[in-house]
Amino acid sequence: MADLSNLAGLVSEPSGEIDSSVSSVSNRSLRLAEKEKRKGVADPFGLAVKYLSQVEAGTVVRGNDELERNMVRVETVALSKGLPPEVFTVLLDLALSLNAGTANCTRVLKFLIPATVVPQEAIVKGVSWLCVGKMPMNAQVLFVRWVLTVFDLIDCKDDLRSIYGFIFSFVTEENLFPFICHLLYLLTMREHVHPYRVRKLLDIQAKMGRQPFLTQLLALYKVFRPDLVTLSLPSRVRTGFKNHNSTWKVALCAVQRKNTSAVLVDQSLSLDVKEKPSSRKRKLHHLAIPPLSSAFDSNSNKKVFRLQELCSFKELLENIHNIELPAQMGSLLGSALALHYLDCVQDESAFLRLNFWLGHSLQEEFLLCPVDGSSDNTSEGCRFLSTILFTQQFLQEGFSSTESFLYKFLSVWDGCLLRPQILDLLSDIPLMPSFYMHKLLFEPLKQLYFTSTVFFKCSVIECLNSMLVKWLTWHSVSASEGGLDISLNSNSTITMTLSGFMDSVMELVRFVGLLASEGLRLENCHVLLLNQTLAFYETVCDMFLKYSLPLIIMPPAGVFYPALFATDSISVDRLGYIMFRYRKNLTLAKKQEQQREQTFHISRNTYKEFNRNLQAMVNSMWNSWWCIPGSDIEIDKDLIALSKVAEPWCRFDLIHHPALFSYAIEFHQRTGKYWNWYMEFLFNQGFDGLNNFIQTNTGHGSTLNSQEDGQPKSQP
């Protein structure tokens, strides 16, 4: 028995261990369950969102206390702290599917307040619900208004732009149309503008009349594709789109104040949720140059000399190694002595800080919240940009932030706002590789150029001429120093080879040739535009001799012949000077090529173009035969006969040329009719360009030694 009892004892011990292990597992499960329960109690918002995600179609809404309780929990968090990004898809599905009823659909849309950002997949899914057509119209309008309000907070817009066609299909909905136009305006890119969409909008305009929101969208389409939108549209529509965020404005501002650490909310909502009162003008607070102030406590033991204490240039030189930079780098723009210090020290960190301040100010005040065109705001913006211009001219270099701003601003600029300052800043941009020039500079300028007045065209040509002069001047200085560092900004140097520099200059000259040719055709050879174009080619013709650049580009036929047959004497004289300088440059280039003094060679086609233009000009003005068979200006004889013009072959010589005919009449009335006397009289009128051209290409100068050198001419 003892043995059995011992055996029983041996057997009973494992049984006790099993019971204890089972008990411990059970206790652990209870603890985990209790922990999960406490966690659920501690996170009622998460449970509420989970419940709302499980609401199905047909759920009883009236009297459903659990649904109401969870809606209140989510609404409370949304209005106090804002909603996290991951819940927007759930809540939009609940609202737009109408699973919780129409009343709750409107309720949910009204408390969709983001704490940080809104995921674009939630917006895309919301648009898909919009396409179903299940929601009532007031809910559809509210949804689109909400999208417009939070548009700047959407984390990415690529997928949203990919469904541009679906959004565009709602332009036929009369109630949605104003809001859809606004959304399309924000999403539109060049690839979205197609003929069928333009036709659709024009058809709607024919039915509804010129609505501001539709005009604004068509104006944007015209910027991208002026060939498709041929209507005359105003370049700026101040009241094109109204502010639609009144439903969410108070809640957004409250969330913004609480979530001050959210940078994105701080940057965008502070600009967008403030509805502009109609009776007050917007103030550009950031455009004021801040005063110089110290970055350190005035009681600090640090041995420094503060910029605001400088009174003379002598003090600057004596304390230049102890100068303390101000707390706000923008204040440097308002002090000439501070700019002297910045120029002498060349502190890279100072330029970086100043660039950051400039970039922020320009971005916020001109791009995110543009000047509204009122006199106060325009004058303030003018002063601010003029200060930047003065600073860049003082430092002899541009700021990279200004350059980046200009590339962005050109795509939204109307060509009128602050035109002199914008074009002056544009002429300061540094050289860039040719493959960037088309996208960043040429395309936006071309769209503005061909849709603007002749005076804007003149301003653009003048701006590009100034830009070319600065590029060439910098090249000539760099070439004389034995290097090639082509940049107007020493803090962001672009090093290019000579061939790369020549490619960029060639693209710029050809682009101006295109603008000038088409502009002269459109403006009927306007005299101001023609003279601005000739001023540009006065720079181009001397690139080899004056700027040591082995590149010679002839003007296109669309520029040369309007100048040759111009009705004003100044244009003809300038053309004579240009051809005279072209000959000088080509002669020297040919001489150096023969002596093998340069590695770059002028194209043979350039010589052919010059000789063709030279022949046309000499034949028409000197040989009295402007219509040479086989030339660019050959005209059929029968067509000339129909004009019934007597002696048509001599209509453009030095006597009968429309630009010089009045001088010929004056000479005939005062003096006589001898050719050599007329030449002396004509060139004494100040036509130095024509004088040099005639003397170089015919051997006849303004002063002739004997009367036998000339032949008597018939009276004009």
Secondary structure, 3 states (H helix, E strand, C coil): CHHHHHHHHHHHHHHHHHHHHHHHHHHHHHHHHHHHHHHHHHCHHHHHHHHHHCCCCCCCCCCCHHHHHHHHHHHHHHHHCCECHHHHHHHHHHHHCCCCCHHHHHHHHHCCCECCCECHHHHHHHHHHHHHCCCCHHHHHHHHHHHHHCHHHECCCHHHHHCHHHHHHHHHCCCCHHHHHHHHHHHCCHHHCCHHHHHHHHHHHHHHCCCHHHHHHHHHHHHHCCCCCCCCCCCCCCCCCCCCCCCCHHHHHHHHHHCCCCHHHHHHHHHHCCCCCCCCCCCCHHHCCCCCCCCCCCCCCCCCEEHHHCCCHHHHHHCHHHEECCCCHHHHHHCHHHHHHHHHHCCHHHHHHHHHHHHHHHHHHHHHCCCCCCHHHHHHHHHHHHHHHHHHHHHCCCCHHHHHHHHHHHCCCCCCCCHHHHHHHHCCCCCCCHHHHHHHHHHHHHHHHHCCCHHHHHHHHHHHHHHHHHHHHHHHHHHHCCCCCCCCCCCCCCCCCHHHHHHHHHHHHHHHHHHHHHHHHHCCCCHHHHHHHHHHHHHHCCHHHHHCCCCCCCCCHHHHHHHHCCCCHHHHHHHHHHHHHHHHHHHHHHHHHHCCCCCCCCCHHHHHHHHHHHHHHHHHHCCCCCCCCCCCCCCCHHHHHHHCCCCHHHCCCCCCCCCCHHHHHHHHHHCCCEHHHHHHHHHCCCCHHHHHHHHHHHCCCCCCCCHHHCCECCCC
